[in-house]
Amino acid sequence: MKNIHRSIRVLHGFVGIGALAGGLAGMLNPLEPMGIPAETLQHAPFSTFLIPGIILFTVIGMGNMGGLIMSVLRPRFSGYSSCIAGGALAIWIVVQCVMFRDVVMIHIIYLIIGIVQGLLGSAVLVIYRQFPASLVMRILGIIRSEEKR
């Protein structure tokens, strides 16, 4: 269990710091953050990186940093934050690939990280028998409804 919580913390910190930096770059230099030209967004609903930068900073960056804090202060409930952060990251990457009309290795890496975050979060929910994992386990007959942990 300790390794799962440690892995969750490492992933939250890694993704959170990177997203805060990337989001800040998009907000401070919306026409060419980190050398990425705004023309990259020609198929996106945005003409600059300002709105994507704000979303990246707040949802992915602050969300993962909040998940990191949650995993330190309340590790029992870190499954929820890890599932949400991993899902948000996976959605972010898929939408980004659609908007850029391109898939590069960094997209694949971050998509895998998002999926791993979600799986680790799900593992915590199963281990602590928290909703919705407890409900699924009851339906599958893995635990009885009166069984408690």
Secondary structure, DSSP 8 states (H G I E B T S, - for coil): -HHHHHHHHHHHHHHHHHHHHHHHHHHH-TTSGGG--GGGGTTSS-SSSHHHHHHIIIIIIIHHHHHHHHHHH-GGGHHHHHHHHHHHHHHHHHHHHHHHT---HHHHHHHHHHHHHHHHHHHHHHHTT-TTHHHHHHHTTSS-TT---
